[in-house]
Amino acid sequence: MHLIEKTPDGTRIRHRWDDAQTPFARLLATNTLEPAKRERLERLYAETSHRALRRTIQNGLRALLYPRPIVLAPPTTPTEEAAPAQVASY
């Protein structure tokens, strides 16, 4: 929401807010975009899954803010290193 005006009312200040809109809706309301760019943005907006986008952003932020500790493999014994690796057959 954007603040439209402030009016004094005695010792208080009254705030009047604009209707809530997304930044994309506010951009379209300005009518400053060329028709080709506007059409491309509207198509992209319609094709975008907003929940999936939010989930991707949140997962990325979570990975940055709360990284998992690095777990090192336990050291191997000399007999384990010499033994050939077994391949599973299906």
Order of alpha helices (4+ residues) and beta strands (2+ residues): beta-beta-alpha-alpha-alpha-alpha
